[in-house]
Amino acid sequence: MGWADAAGDGTVLATTRLHVTLDPAFAADLPLSIGSVALDAGPVVLAFLGEDLAPGARLALVEADDSAGRSVFRLARP
């Protein structure tokens, strides 16, 4: 089995909003909206939401840098 490119579109399954963190690197980003997303290609991923979204919303997965310069997955409307 090999790697294959896949579109990053998917559907939000569940969301939550974090107001507290034990990791100082995330403190500047609070509150954080995160969600589980079923990608059309099959996998389910956890990612930061670019906005408040409800389960069932259609999104596109994009790679972005957070406020500390780390590479993370973010979700945004396509």
Contacts in CASP RR format, 6 or more apart in sequence:
PFRMAT RR
TARGET T0000
AUTHOR 0000-0000-0000
METHOD contacts of the structure
MODEL  1
MGWADAAGDGTVLATTRLHVTLDPAFAADLPLSIGSVALDAGPVVLAFLG
EDLAPGARLALVEADDSAGRSVFRLARP
6 39 0 8 1.000
6 40 0 8 1.000
6 41 0 8 1.000
7 40 0 8 1.000
7 41 0 8 1.000
8 39 0 8 1.000
8 40 0 8 1.000
8 41 0 8 1.000
8 60 0 8 1.000
8 61 0 8 1.000
9 39 0 8 1.000
9 40 0 8 1.000
9 58 0 8 1.000
9 59 0 8 1.000
9 60 0 8 1.000
9 61 0 8 1.000
9 78 0 8 1.000
10 37 0 8 1.000
10 38 0 8 1.000
10 39 0 8 1.000
10 40 0 8 1.000
10 58 0 8 1.000
10 59 0 8 1.000
10 60 0 8 1.000
10 61 0 8 1.000
11 37 0 8 1.000
11 38 0 8 1.000
11 40 0 8 1.000
11 56 0 8 1.000
11 57 0 8 1.000
11 58 0 8 1.000
11 59 0 8 1.000
12 35 0 8 1.000
12 36 0 8 1.000
12 37 0 8 1.000
12 49 0 8 1.000
12 53 0 8 1.000
12 54 0 8 1.000
12 55 0 8 1.000
12 56 0 8 1.000
12 57 0 8 1.000
12 59 0 8 1.000
12 75 0 8 1.000
13 35 0 8 1.000
13 36 0 8 1.000
13 37 0 8 1.000
13 38 0 8 1.000
13 44 0 8 1.000
13 55 0 8 1.000
13 56 0 8 1.000
14 35 0 8 1.000
14 36 0 8 1.000
14 55 0 8 1.000
15 33 0 8 1.000
15 34 0 8 1.000
15 35 0 8 1.000
15 49 0 8 1.000
15 52 0 8 1.000
15 53 0 8 1.000
15 54 0 8 1.000
15 55 0 8 1.000
16 33 0 8 1.000
16 34 0 8 1.000
16 35 0 8 1.000
17 31 0 8 1.000
17 32 0 8 1.000
17 33 0 8 1.000
17 34 0 8 1.000
17 52 0 8 1.000
18 26 0 8 1.000
18 30 0 8 1.000
18 31 0 8 1.000
18 32 0 8 1.000
18 33 0 8 1.000
18 34 0 8 1.000
19 30 0 8 1.000
19 31 0 8 1.000
20 30 0 8 1.000
21 27 0 8 1.000
21 30 0 8 1.000
21 32 0 8 1.000
25 68 0 8 1.000
25 70 0 8 1.000
26 32 0 8 1.000
26 66 0 8 1.000
26 68 0 8 1.000
28 67 0 8 1.000
28 68 0 8 1.000
29 66 0 8 1.000
29 67 0 8 1.000
32 48 0 8 1.000
33 48 0 8 1.000
33 49 0 8 1.000
33 50 0 8 1.000
33 51 0 8 1.000
33 52 0 8 1.000
33 53 0 8 1.000
34 46 0 8 1.000
34 47 0 8 1.000
34 48 0 8 1.000
34 49 0 8 1.000
35 46 0 8 1.000
35 47 0 8 1.000
35 48 0 8 1.000
35 49 0 8 1.000
35 75 0 8 1.000
36 44 0 8 1.000
36 45 0 8 1.000
36 46 0 8 1.000
37 44 0 8 1.000
37 45 0 8 1.000
37 46 0 8 1.000
37 47 0 8 1.000
37 59 0 8 1.000
37 61 0 8 1.000
37 75 0 8 1.000
38 44 0 8 1.000
39 45 0 8 1.000
39 61 0 8 1.000
45 61 0 8 1.000
45 73 0 8 1.000
46 73 0 8 1.000
47 61 0 8 1.000
47 72 0 8 1.000
47 73 0 8 1.000
47 74 0 8 1.000
47 75 0 8 1.000
48 66 0 8 1.000
48 72 0 8 1.000
48 73 0 8 1.000
48 74 0 8 1.000
48 75 0 8 1.000
49 59 0 8 1.000
49 74 0 8 1.000
49 75 0 8 1.000
50 74 0 8 1.000
50 75 0 8 1.000
50 76 0 8 1.000
51 76 0 8 1.000
51 77 0 8 1.000
53 59 0 8 1.000
53 75 0 8 1.000
57 77 0 8 1.000
58 77 0 8 1.000
58 78 0 8 1.000
59 75 0 8 1.000
59 76 0 8 1.000
59 77 0 8 1.000
59 78 0 8 1.000
60 75 0 8 1.000
60 76 0 8 1.000
60 77 0 8 1.000
60 78 0 8 1.000
61 73 0 8 1.000
61 74 0 8 1.000
61 75 0 8 1.000
62 73 0 8 1.000
62 74 0 8 1.000
62 75 0 8 1.000
62 76 0 8 1.000
63 71 0 8 1.000
63 72 0 8 1.000
63 73 0 8 1.000
63 74 0 8 1.000
64 71 0 8 1.000
64 72 0 8 1.000
64 73 0 8 1.000
64 74 0 8 1.000
65 71 0 8 1.000
65 72 0 8 1.000
66 72 0 8 1.000
END
